Amino acid sequence: MAQIPPNYDESKVPDLILPDPFVSLKGNPILTREDWENFRRPEILRLFEENMYGQVPKDFDDISFSEVTKSQNPYSNTAILKEVDIKVSRKGKTHSMRLNVFIPKSGSVPFPVFLLINYKPADPSGKLVETDFWVVEELVKQGYATASFHAETVAPDDKDKFAEGVIGTLYPEQLDQKDGMRALSAWAWGAMRAMDYFEKESLIDAKRAVLVGHSRAGKAALWASANDTRWAVTIPNESGCGGAALSKRKFGETVQVINTSFPHWFNDNFKAFNGKEELLPMDQHMLVSLIAPRAVYFSSAREDRWADPKGEYLSMKLGSRVYSQIYGKTINFPLDFEELKEPVIQPFAGYHIREGEHDLTLEDWKSYMDFVEMNLGRKDK
């Protein structure tokens, strides 16, 4: 089947008819925090689980953390490097994932931490850090610990091999379920296991943990935070379709394109919406709402039309209403997308768009650190 070409013409974007986060599936208004947290939020979470991402299993029998020495520390003057093997066991089977952690050598303990989900395969040379993609030196300089794991060590990013990691080893029953765990949910599961480690590490302040992902890893970061409220700040960078961008705009990468190119990312049910985004019972602004009242920040690049920057901004602008309507927080996104000139860095919800293409850059990271400092503060360096 020939792939449908992307739409880059705003005049062809259909009129947006979006589900209302503040109205239940039965048509009841959601007016209070109690209604939201006890009823509507779980309802929305289940909509995404059933129709899009698939389950993130919470059960396992045992988890252990062991330090290994495999790589040379490129920042030995300023940071401690801990290479941690996280081993998780269930029903007699064990899966292991590697977490690389850099912790400042000086400053007030415990340190807030940035976790980067890295979807790129591990460097065959053994190099741990790509200078701009994961700015370890800058983060440590600013008083943050930082960690990263390769998504490949949890679930291979391959339509034929994705089950060869944690899914096939620990949760094989998920493969037979139409709403079962697939690659994005597996990567979210990996982020949750990293959080388990942070809670055990005395040098890290797990209550001030920031989850970052770029592109496909940004999609996983959003889904991880929706399922795991331990993350204080969530930052998907240029996560596009299936991440921050509104699916119903049908701009750039569409549901059919992403399901055709990456059939292993989302659950089987999501494929029923190929070319039929208007039938989705939810959209990505509702994923934003699942992060509240914790902080969330979206970022885009002007030349990354594939990821639909306008759809990402609208998703944030609409989804962040839960902070004011349910939690009584002041959120202000007064500008239209075309008027944006500077990053919107404010308590609870923020956004920026930079010049350039699809990438994770030092410019992005600097805005992230500004946002995190505003929302969490930081330890003295």
N, C-alpha and C positions, 0 to 999 in steps of 0.2 A: 504493500500500500504506500503510495507516494505521501511524503510528509507535507502537511499543510504549512504553507509559508507563514512566517510571523507577520502580525499586523503592526505597522509603525505609523498608522494614520489615525490621529485622534478623532477625525470625523467619522470613522467607522466603529468607534467604541460604542456599544449599545448603552441605552439609558440604564443607569445603575439602579437596580431594585434589590436592596440588601436586607437580609434578615436583621431584625431589631434585637440587639442583645438584651434589651430590657422588657421583652415580651416572651413568655414561655411558649413551648410548643403547643400548649393548650390554649394559648391566647391570653394568659393571665399577666397583668403588669407586674414587673419586678421593681419594688420601690424601696426596699430596706436592705441593709447589709445582711441581715439574717436570711431574707429571701434569696439574695444573691449567692451567699456562701453555702447555704444548706440545700438549695434546689437548682437555681439557674446555672451556676458555675459547673456543678457536676453534669448537668444536662448538656451544656455546650462541650465540655471535655469529651463526653461520650459520643457526640456528633462527629468530632474530629477523629476519635479513635475508630469508630465504626465505618466512616465514609472516606477516610483519607490516610492517616498515618499508620493505623494498626495499633495493637496493644503494646504496652511496655510492661512486661511481667515484673512483678515486685518480689516474687518468692525465690529464695535459694537457701541452701542448707548451711553454707559456711563461706566466709570471706577472710582472706589473709593478705598481709602486706609484707614484702621482703625487699630489702635494698640490695641492689647488685651494682657491680662496677664494670661497665661495658664501654663507656665513652670518656674522652677527655673533656674537662670543664673549660669551655672557651672564655669564661668570665671568672676565673679563680681568684682574682684580686678583690672582687666585690661581692661574689655570690657563692653560696654553697650549692652544689649540684647533688640532687638525690635522684637516682634512677630506681624506680619502684615497680616491682612486679606485683600486680593485683591478681590474686587467684580466687576464683569464685567456683564453688562446687554445688551441684544439684543432682540428686538421684544417682550418685556414684560417678558422675562425670565432672571434669574440671576444665575451665577455660582460663587462660592467663592473658592479661593485657599489660603493656608497659606504659608507665606514666613518668615523664621527665619533669623534674621540679627544680626551679631555681629560687633560692631564698636569700634575701640580703644578709650580708655578714654583719652589718651594723644597723642600728635603729631600734625602735621600740617593739618588743615581742608581745603578742603574736602579730604577724603581718597580714593585712588583707591580701587577697589572691585573685589573679586573673587566670582562668582556665581557657585555653584555646583548643577547640576541636579541630584537628588538622586532617583534612581529607586527602591530602597529597601523600602518596606512598613514601615510606621512609627512604631517606637518601642512602643509596648503596655505598657511599663512601663513609657512612657512619656519622655524618654531620648532623648535629641536633637542631641547629637554628638557621632559618633563612632570615637575613638581617632585617628586612622591612616587613615581612609577613608576620613574624613573631619577634617583637622588639624587646627582647629580654633585657638587654643592657639598659634601655631607657626606663623600662618598668622598675627594674631593681634600683636604678638611680633615684627614682621618684618614691621609693619606699614600699614597693609592692613585691610580694612573692608572685611567681607565675609558673604555670604548669601547662603541659600539652600532651596529648596522646594522638596517635595516628588512627583514624577511623578504620583503616585497613586491618588493624590488629583486633578489631571487634567484629566487623563484618566486611569482607572484601567488597569493593565497589565494582561489582561485576555481576551482570544479570544471570550468569551461569554458575557463579561461585559464591554469591553473597551468603548462602546458608552454611558455608564451610567454617564460619567462625562461631560466635556465641549462639546463634539461632539453632543450627544443627546439633551443636554439642550439648547445650543446656536446655533448650526449649524447642525440641523438634516437633512437638504437637502443634506449634504455631503455624507451621508450614501448610497444614491442612485446613486452616481457618481463613475464610475470606477477609476477616478483619484481624488477621494474625500479624505478628511482628515481622517487619521487613527491614531493609537496611537503615532507613532513617530512624526508626524506633530503636534499632540495635545501637546506633551511635548515641542516641539519647541515653540509653541504658548505660553505655560506657561513661558518659559524663556523670551520671548518678553514682557510679562506683568510684570515680575520682573524688566526688564529694564525700563519700564514705571515708576515704583516706584522709581528706582535709580535716574531718572531725576527729581523727585520731592523732594528727600531727600537732604537737604542742607549739611549734613555731608559726603555725598558720591560724588565722582567725576565720574559721569556717562560716561564721555569721556575717562576714563581709566578703563574700565570694562573688566574683563576676564571671559570667559565662559568655564567651565570645565564639562566633563561628562565621566563616566567610562562605558565601555561595551555598552549596549544598549542606555544608556544615552549619551555616546560619539557620537553615530550615530545621536541622536537628537540634540546634541550641534552643530555638523557640519551643519545640515540642518537649524537650527535656525540662525546660522551666515550667511549662504548663503542667507537667506531671509531678514535678518535684519543687515544692515551695521553699526549699532551703536556699535557693539562689537569690541573693539580694539584688543583683542587677543582671539583666539579660541584654546582650548586644548582638543581633544578627546583622552582618555586613553584606549588603547587596544580595539578599537571599531570594529575591524574585518570586517566581511562580512556586507555589507550595511552601513559601516562606512568609515574607512580609507583604508581598503584592496582592492586591485584590484579584481573585481569579475571574470574577464576573466581568471585568473590563476587557478580557480577551485581547490584551495588548502584549506585544513581544512574545515571549514563550507562553504557550497556552497549556491547558490541562492535557489535551491530546498529544501535543508535541512532547511534553515532559514524560508522559506515560509510555509513549512509543520509544523514546530515546533511552529512558531509564526505568524500565518496567519493574525493577527490583527495589525501588526507593519507597513506594507507597503500597498500601494494601490492595488486594484484588478489587474491592468494592469501588475504589476511586476511578477505575477504568470505565465504569458505567457513565461517568460524566464527561468522557471525551467528546468535545464539541457540544456539550450540553451543560455548560457551566451554570446556566440560569436555573437548573434544577437542584443545584447544591443547596442543602438546608442550612449551610453556614458559609461564612467567608472569612478572610484572614483578619479583618478588623476584630472579629470575635476571639481570635487567638491572642491578640493584644490584650483583650479584656481579661483573659485567664491569668495574665502575669500580675495584675493589680492585687494588692496595693504596693507590690514591690516595683522597683524602677526598671524601665525598659527604654532602649534607645535604638532607633533605626538609622541606617546610613545607606546612601546611594552614590552613584557616579553618573555624571551627565551623559557620557557617551555609552553608558551601559543600558541602551534601550531594551535589550533582550530581557532585562530584569524588571522593566517598567518602573522607573523611579517615581513617576507620578502616582502609580498604584500603591507603591510602598508608603509614600507620604499620606495619601488619603486613608490608607489603612490605619496608620498611626493617629491621624487627626480624628477619625471616627471612633476607633477602638478605645482611645484614651479617655473618652467621656465617662467611662466607669469610675475613674479616679474622682471626678467631681460629683457625678450623680449618685454614686453609692458610698464613696469614702470621704466626700466633703473636701477634697484637695483642689487647689487652684491649678488648673491646666490651661495653657494659652497657646493655641496654634492659630493666630488670627489671619495669617497670610495665605493667599492661594499659592499653589505650587509654583506657578510661573513667577511669583514675586520674591521667592526665597533668594537671599543673598548671603546670609550668615547662618552658622549653626544655631539651632534652637536648643540651648542648653538651660534647662530649668529643672526644678525638683520633679521627680517621678517619671517624666516622659520627655524624650528629646529626639531630635532628628538633625541630620546634616546631609547635604549633597555637595560633593566636590567635583572639580573638573577632572577629566580623565576617563579611563576605561575600567573594566571589571577587574578589581584587584583589592588587596588589603594593604594599605600603605601607612607610613609613619604619620602622615597627615590625619588619617582616620584615627590612629591610636591616640594621638594628642587630644583630639576631641573626646574620645572615650575617657581618657584620664581626667579631663575637665569635668565631664558629666559624673563620673564616679566620685571625684572629690566633693562635688556639690552635694551628692546624695548620701555618701557614706562617710565623708571625711577621710583622713588618712593618718597613719602613725607618723610621728616625727622621724625624719630621715636621719 
